[in-house]
Amino acid sequence: MDHENIVAIRDIIPPPQREAFNDVYIAYELMDTDLHQIIRSNQGLSEEHCQYFLYQILRGLKYIHSANVLHRDLKPSNLLLNANCDLKICDFGLARVTSETDFMTEYVVTRWYRPPELLLNSSDYTAAIDVWSVGCIFMELMDRKPLFPGRDHVQQLRLLMELIGTPSEAEMEFLNENAKRYIRQLPLYRRQSFVEKFPHVNPAAIDLVEKMLTFDPRRRLTGEEPLKCFPLAALFISIPAC
């Protein structure tokens, strides 16, 4: 993949003899740090910094999805940065093309950035799983702490429902009966106001994140939609497809 927001491969070092092929080494372009390190540091970040990082993530993700590829492991440590604030998506070890249904396992995406459909063991998922992860990452960037830091699957699902609310029957249509039954026996959670919970975040950015963090993946923004809704998108150049 050749894109400004995807880490570039500089060299591939094969073994000296094919008969002894055990490992292959891939050299990537050098970057200074990653988003995880920035979030955990004491370095100040302006709202413009955060929105620019989000814009670059969405830009790279749009390119990845245009190639029918799911990243499946988006998290701050997989977003590399340099001193110019250039952001590049890395670590495609769990990536798959959307047609490879045999590989659509549920054990993907680090728990804190995992959407409801994966927490409920759905193997029939789409590019919407990456969009959920981006929403979690942006709010972590703005708040300097994880949005849903669950200790296990059960707490993870509870934390996200405490924020976005218990799904309606219509929002659960994509789930199997076992998953629906499990949710129905949980306490009823009322959706919280993102604007009230995160008053320091730009309302336009909040509106975008709310559309990325929807329980039903069919209603989640996908493809070019996040960029079209992005408040600063008009300030940047057009986005190429793969």
N, C-alpha and C positions, 0 to 999 in steps of 0.2 A: 504494500500500500504506500502510495506516494502522496503525502499530505503534510501540511505545515504543523498540524496538531497531532500527528502520530509519529512516534519515535522512529527514526530512520535506521535501517541496517547498513552499516559501513563495510562489513566484511564477514565472510563465512569461512571458517578454517576447518577443512575436512581432515580426516586422519591421513597420515603419510601413506598408508597401504589400505586398499579397500578390504583386504582379507581380515584386517585387524580393526574393522569399523565397530567401535563401541560408543564413541562420543563425537559430537560435532560442536564447535564453538562459534557463537554468533557475537560479533562486535557491533554495538550500537553507538550512535552519536553520544557524546559526553554531555550530561546535564548536571547542574549544580546540586539540586536537592529534589525533594518531592513534596507534595501538598501536605502529607501527614506531618512531616518535620516542621513545615511552616505553621500549621495549626497549633502544634504543641509548643512552639517557640514563643518568646515574648515580643517578637517582631510585630509592630503595628501594621494593620491592614485597613486601608480606606474602603469605603463602599465601592469606589471605582475599581480598586484592585479586585475585590470579590466578584463584581459583575463581569470584569474582563476575564477572570479565570473561568467563570461559568460560561461565558460566551465561547471561549476556546474549547471547553469540554463539549458543548453542544455542537460546535462546528466539526470537531473530529468525529463525534458520535454519528452525526448525520452522514458523514462520508463512509464510516464503517457500515452503517445500516444500508446505505445505498448499494453496497456490494453483497447484500443479503447475509451479512455476518453479524452474529451476536457476540459481544465481548464476554459477558457473563461473569466478570469479576471486577467491576469498577469499584474502586475505593481510593481514598486519598493517597495511599502509598503507591498506587499504580498511575499516578498523574505526576509526571516529572516537570521540573521548572528550572529555568536559568535566571541569571541576574537581570535579564531584560524582561522578565515576567512572561516569557514564552512558555506555553504549557503544551505538553505532548503526552498522549495516552500510550501506555506501555503494557507489557505482560499479557500476551495473547495466548497463554498456555491453556486456558479453558475455552477459548473462542471456538465457535462452530458456525458453519453455514446453516441457514434456516431450513434447508432441505434435508439435512442429516438427522432425520427423526430418530434413528437408532441411538444417537448420542444425546438426546434430550433428557438427561437425567436431572433429578431434582437437587442433587448435592452440588450446587454451584452458587456463586456469590457469597462473599463473607457475610456472616449472619446479620451484622448491624445494617447492611445495605441490601438485605434480601426482601423482595416484595411479598405481599400476602400469598400470592399463588404458589410461590416456592415454599413458604413456611407451611403451607397446607398440602405439600407433597404433590403438586400438579406437575406432570411431565409434559403437558401440552401448553407451552408458553411461547411468547413472542418477543420481539424487540422491546416491548414495553417493560421488560425486567430491567434493562439498562437505564431506561428513563427514570424509573423509581430510584435506582441507585444514585443517579445524578441529583435528584431532588434532596436526598439525604445528605449527600456530600456538600451541596451548596448551603444548606442550613447549618451543617457542622462548621463550615467555613465562616459563616456569619456569627455563630454563637460560640465558636472556639471550643465546642464539646460535641460529642456524638448526639444525634437526634434520638436514636433508638438503641441505647447500649444494653441490649438484652443479654442476660447470662446464659440463657438457653432458648430453645424454640418457643416454649410456653410463655416465658416472660417477654420475648421479642414480639410475639403476636399481641400480647396484652398492652405493651407500650404503644404500639402503633394504633391500636384501636382506641386507647385512651385519648389520643390526639385527633385522629380522623373520624372516630365514632364507629359504633357497631353498624355493619353494612345492612342494607335493606334486603328483602327477598330478591328484588330485581337485580341488585348488585352482586348477589351470590349465584346467579344463574349459571355462571361458567364453572362452578365447583361441583365435585361429585357429592353424592348424598352423605357420605361419611363426614366430609369436611363441613357441609351445611349443618349436620347434626351437632358437630362439635361446637360450632360458633353459636348455635341457638342455646346451648346450655351454659354459655358464658354470661357474666353480668352484662347488663345493657349500658353501653357507654355513649354519652352525648358528645357530639363533635365539638371540639374547642375552636375558638376563633384564632386563626394564625396571626391576625393583625394585633390582637390583644396579647397573645403569648409572646410575640416577637416584635414589640413596638419599635425597635431600633432598625428593623429591616424595611427597605423601600416597599411601599404598598404594591407597586407594579411588579416587583420581584416576588413578593408574597403571592400575588395572583397567579404568576407563572408556576411557582412551586406547588401551589394547591392543585393545579391541573396535572402536575406530574406525580403527586402523591395521592392518587385516587385508588380506592380498594379494588374496583373493577378494572382490570387491565384494558378492557375494550373501550373504556372511557378515558384512558390515560393518553396524554399527548405522545405522538410518535412521529417518526420521519422528520419532515421539515417543520412540523407544527411548533415544537419548542422554540425554534429560531424565529419563526414568524411572530410569536407572542413575546419574544425577548425585548425588553424595553430599549436596549441600546443597539439592536441589530441594524437599524437604519444607518448607524454611524460607520459601519464597516463594509468591506467589499462583499460581493456576491459569493455564495458558497458552492464550490464545485462538487459534482457527484463523482462516484467511482467509475 
